[in-house]
Amino acid sequence: MKDGIIKKLQGLYFPVFLIIVWQSFSSYGWLNPYLVPSPVEIMLAFKELVYTGEIFTHMQSSLFRLAVGMASTIVLAVPLGLLVGRFSRIQKFVTPTLAFLQQIPSIAWIPVFILWLGIGESSKIALMVYAAFFPVFINTLFGIQSVDHKLKEVAYVFRLSLPTMITRVYLPSAMPHFFVGIRLGFSNCWRALVAAEIIASSKGLGYLLMEGRYLAQPERIFVSIFMIGH
């Protein structure tokens, strides 16, 4: 256990070293504080945001949108992945279109979604669903297609109904791939959310970042960047 703690602490050495060097450069005046604020200034800005509760408002807004976006993605992508994976004939019709859409970055759809859905929550949710859909769908599809044929044969021998096959055979076998898709989907969904909040939002960590720019407060920009990365 002691070795495990030491290994985890080793990952802090480099960030701590960078912070020390960063603060030293700032203290000697080698960095422009308007462009690169010192770690102390960033910590003071973070303390102020915590004290006023503003940071929690932005975090709550972003996390709520993330939860809604991922839930909507799962509801849409998982059943479609099951359907396409179970019936190979459907895949021939659906795959080319999805392969084309997958190559389009989610950020390219922001103007379209704003035009269709306005600058409210709907456009942000749509953008997140688009960004997270493909990892969840593709991994669900791959998981269904990789089910052992022997398990399928046993299910056919026992004449299991389709719903029973899905719950007893397909889903348990596809779970590892499904969780990989969820993990990738969360990552894509988070990036898309931040992009949407930067462009059109009045709350959220992305909005906090842009607010720091408008107010010429770079320390707030860095606070939001670190919170987004965290």
Disulfide bonds with the S-S distance in Angstrom:
none
